[in-house]
Amino acid sequence: QVQLVESGGGLVQPGGSLRLSCAASGSIFSINDMGWYRQAPGKERELVAAITSGGSTDYADSVKGRFTISRDNAKNTVYLQMNSLKPEDTAVYSCNAHIRRPGGLLNYWGQGTQVTVSS
Protein backbone atom coordinates (compact mmCIF):
# COMPACT_ATOMS: atom_id res chain seq x y z
CA GLN A 1 0.00 0.00 0.00
CA VAL A 2 1.06 3.58 -0.68
CA GLN A 3 -0.24 6.62 1.16
CA LEU A 4 0.17 10.35 0.63
CA VAL A 5 -0.36 12.29 3.85
CA GLU A 6 -0.70 16.06 3.71
CA SER A 7 -0.27 18.61 6.47
CA GLY A 8 0.05 22.35 6.94
CA GLY A 9 -3.31 23.74 5.90
CA GLY A 10 -5.32 26.18 7.96
CA LEU A 11 -6.69 29.69 8.28
CA VAL A 12 -4.47 32.63 7.41
CA GLN A 13 -5.00 36.33 6.85
CA PRO A 14 -4.50 37.89 3.41
CA GLY A 15 -0.82 38.52 2.83
CA GLY A 16 0.16 35.68 5.12
CA SER A 17 2.06 32.47 4.45
CA LEU A 18 1.53 28.74 4.82
CA ARG A 19 3.68 25.73 4.04
CA LEU A 20 2.06 22.51 2.94
CA SER A 21 3.80 19.13 3.16
CA CYS A 22 2.92 15.83 1.56
CA ALA A 23 4.78 12.66 2.53
CA ALA A 24 4.55 9.41 0.61
CA SER A 25 4.93 6.14 2.47
CA GLY A 26 4.67 2.45 1.70
CA SER A 27 6.24 0.14 -0.82
CA ILE A 28 7.91 2.68 -3.13
CA PHE A 29 10.68 2.13 -5.66
CA SER A 30 10.82 5.73 -6.86
CA ILE A 31 8.66 8.80 -7.36
CA ASN A 32 8.42 10.62 -10.67
CA ASP A 33 6.45 13.85 -10.96
CA MET A 34 4.80 15.32 -7.87
CA GLY A 35 2.34 18.16 -7.75
CA TRP A 36 -0.18 20.20 -5.86
CA TYR A 37 -3.74 20.77 -7.06
CA ARG A 38 -6.54 22.81 -5.57
CA GLN A 39 -10.28 22.92 -5.83
CA ALA A 40 -12.40 25.82 -4.65
CA PRO A 41 -16.17 25.49 -4.05
CA GLY A 42 -18.04 25.46 -7.34
CA LYS A 43 -14.87 25.32 -9.40
CA GLU A 44 -12.94 22.61 -11.18
CA ARG A 45 -9.72 21.22 -9.76
CA GLU A 46 -6.67 23.02 -11.11
CA LEU A 47 -2.95 22.36 -11.11
CA VAL A 48 -1.13 24.76 -8.81
CA ALA A 49 2.46 23.58 -9.14
CA ALA A 50 4.40 20.54 -10.26
CA ILE A 51 7.96 19.28 -9.87
CA THR A 52 9.83 16.52 -11.65
CA SER A 53 12.18 14.05 -10.01
CA GLY A 54 15.04 16.18 -11.33
CA GLY A 55 13.68 19.36 -9.79
CA SER A 56 12.15 21.12 -12.79
CA THR A 57 9.09 23.10 -11.78
CA ASP A 58 5.94 24.50 -13.33
CA TYR A 59 3.37 26.86 -11.86
CA ALA A 60 -0.10 28.14 -12.59
CA ASP A 61 0.04 31.76 -13.72
CA SER A 62 -2.08 32.79 -10.74
CA VAL A 63 0.57 31.69 -8.23
CA LYS A 64 3.84 32.49 -10.02
CA GLY A 65 6.11 34.57 -7.84
CA ARG A 66 4.12 33.75 -4.70
CA PHE A 67 4.25 29.95 -4.37
CA THR A 68 7.29 27.67 -4.42
CA ILE A 69 7.20 23.91 -4.84
CA SER A 70 10.10 21.77 -3.66
CA ARG A 71 10.79 18.15 -2.78
CA ASP A 72 13.03 16.05 -0.60
CA ASN A 73 13.59 12.81 -2.47
CA ALA A 74 15.22 11.14 0.55
CA LYS A 75 12.03 11.72 2.52
CA ASN A 76 9.60 11.13 -0.38
CA THR A 77 8.09 14.48 0.49
CA VAL A 78 6.87 17.44 -1.56
CA TYR A 79 6.32 20.92 -0.16
CA LEU A 80 4.38 23.98 -1.22
CA GLN A 81 5.48 27.28 0.29
CA MET A 82 2.68 29.80 -0.18
CA ASN A 83 3.41 33.48 0.38
CA SER A 84 1.36 36.64 -0.14
CA LEU A 85 -1.81 34.60 0.12
CA LYS A 86 -5.02 36.03 -1.31
CA PRO A 87 -8.66 35.19 -0.55
CA GLU A 88 -8.90 33.62 -4.01
CA ASP A 89 -6.31 31.05 -2.93
CA THR A 90 -8.91 29.55 -0.60
CA ALA A 91 -9.44 25.92 -1.61
CA VAL A 92 -8.82 22.30 -0.72
CA TYR A 93 -5.23 21.54 -1.71
CA SER A 94 -4.32 17.98 -2.68
CA CYS A 95 -0.98 16.47 -3.53
CA ASN A 96 -0.44 14.06 -6.38
CA ALA A 97 2.44 11.72 -7.15
CA HIS A 98 3.36 9.26 -9.87
CA ILE A 99 4.91 6.42 -7.90
CA ARG A 100 6.79 3.41 -9.20
CA ARG A 101 6.13 0.43 -6.98
CA PRO A 102 5.65 -3.32 -7.27
CA GLY A 103 3.00 -3.59 -9.96
CA GLY A 104 4.12 -0.62 -11.98
CA LEU A 105 3.82 3.17 -12.20
CA LEU A 106 0.64 4.37 -10.51
CA ASN A 107 -0.96 7.73 -9.76
CA TYR A 108 -1.76 8.56 -6.14
CA TRP A 109 -3.64 11.37 -4.39
CA GLY A 110 -3.55 12.72 -0.88
CA GLN A 111 -6.71 13.27 1.15
CA GLY A 112 -6.63 17.05 0.78
CA THR A 113 -6.06 19.88 3.23
CA GLN A 114 -8.15 23.02 3.56
CA VAL A 115 -6.51 26.41 3.07
CA THR A 116 -8.66 29.41 3.97
CA VAL A 117 -7.45 32.96 3.40
CA SER A 118 -9.66 35.42 5.21
CA SER A 119 -9.49 38.39 7.53
C-alpha positions as CSV (number, residue, x, y, z in Angstrom):
1,Q,0.0,0.0,0.0
2,V,1.1,3.6,-0.7
3,Q,-0.2,6.6,1.2
4,L,0.2,10.3,0.6
5,V,-0.4,12.3,3.8
6,E,-0.7,16.1,3.7
7,S,-0.3,18.6,6.5
8,G,0.0,22.3,6.9
9,G,-3.3,23.7,5.9
10,G,-5.3,26.2,8.0
11,L,-6.7,29.7,8.3
12,V,-4.5,32.6,7.4
13,Q,-5.0,36.3,6.8
14,P,-4.5,37.9,3.4
15,G,-0.8,38.5,2.8
16,G,0.2,35.7,5.1
17,S,2.1,32.5,4.5
18,L,1.5,28.7,4.8
19,R,3.7,25.7,4.0
20,L,2.1,22.5,2.9
21,S,3.8,19.1,3.2
22,C,2.9,15.8,1.6
23,A,4.8,12.7,2.5
24,A,4.5,9.4,0.6
25,S,4.9,6.1,2.5
26,G,4.7,2.5,1.7
27,S,6.2,0.1,-0.8
28,I,7.9,2.7,-3.1
29,F,10.7,2.1,-5.7
30,S,10.8,5.7,-6.9
31,I,8.7,8.8,-7.4
32,N,8.4,10.6,-10.7
33,D,6.5,13.9,-11.0
34,M,4.8,15.3,-7.9
35,G,2.3,18.2,-7.8
36,W,-0.2,20.2,-5.9
37,Y,-3.7,20.8,-7.1
38,R,-6.5,22.8,-5.6
39,Q,-10.3,22.9,-5.8
40,A,-12.4,25.8,-4.6
41,P,-16.2,25.5,-4.1
42,G,-18.0,25.5,-7.3
43,K,-14.9,25.3,-9.4
44,E,-12.9,22.6,-11.2
45,R,-9.7,21.2,-9.8
46,E,-6.7,23.0,-11.1
47,L,-3.0,22.4,-11.1
48,V,-1.1,24.8,-8.8
49,A,2.5,23.6,-9.1
50,A,4.4,20.5,-10.3
51,I,8.0,19.3,-9.9
52,T,9.8,16.5,-11.6
53,S,12.2,14.1,-10.0
54,G,15.0,16.2,-11.3
55,G,13.7,19.4,-9.8
56,S,12.2,21.1,-12.8
57,T,9.1,23.1,-11.8
58,D,5.9,24.5,-13.3
59,Y,3.4,26.9,-11.9
60,A,-0.1,28.1,-12.6
61,D,0.0,31.8,-13.7
62,S,-2.1,32.8,-10.7
63,V,0.6,31.7,-8.2
64,K,3.8,32.5,-10.0
65,G,6.1,34.6,-7.8
66,R,4.1,33.7,-4.7
67,F,4.3,29.9,-4.4
68,T,7.3,27.7,-4.4
69,I,7.2,23.9,-4.8
70,S,10.1,21.8,-3.7
71,R,10.8,18.2,-2.8
72,D,13.0,16.0,-0.6
73,N,13.6,12.8,-2.5
74,A,15.2,11.1,0.5
75,K,12.0,11.7,2.5
76,N,9.6,11.1,-0.4
77,T,8.1,14.5,0.5
78,V,6.9,17.4,-1.6
79,Y,6.3,20.9,-0.2
80,L,4.4,24.0,-1.2
81,Q,5.5,27.3,0.3
82,M,2.7,29.8,-0.2
83,N,3.4,33.5,0.4
84,S,1.4,36.6,-0.1
85,L,-1.8,34.6,0.1
86,K,-5.0,36.0,-1.3
87,P,-8.7,35.2,-0.6
88,E,-8.9,33.6,-4.0
89,D,-6.3,31.1,-2.9
90,T,-8.9,29.5,-0.6
91,A,-9.4,25.9,-1.6
92,V,-8.8,22.3,-0.7
93,Y,-5.2,21.5,-1.7
94,S,-4.3,18.0,-2.7
95,C,-1.0,16.5,-3.5
96,N,-0.4,14.1,-6.4
97,A,2.4,11.7,-7.2
98,H,3.4,9.3,-9.9
99,I,4.9,6.4,-7.9
100,R,6.8,3.4,-9.2
101,R,6.1,0.4,-7.0
102,P,5.6,-3.3,-7.3
103,G,3.0,-3.6,-10.0
104,G,4.1,-0.6,-12.0
105,L,3.8,3.2,-12.2
106,L,0.6,4.4,-10.5
107,N,-1.0,7.7,-9.8
108,Y,-1.8,8.6,-6.1
109,W,-3.6,11.4,-4.4
110,G,-3.5,12.7,-0.9
111,Q,-6.7,13.3,1.2
112,G,-6.6,17.0,0.8
113,T,-6.1,19.9,3.2
114,Q,-8.1,23.0,3.6
115,V,-6.5,26.4,3.1
116,T,-8.7,29.4,4.0
117,V,-7.5,33.0,3.4
118,S,-9.7,35.4,5.2
119,S,-9.5,38.4,7.5
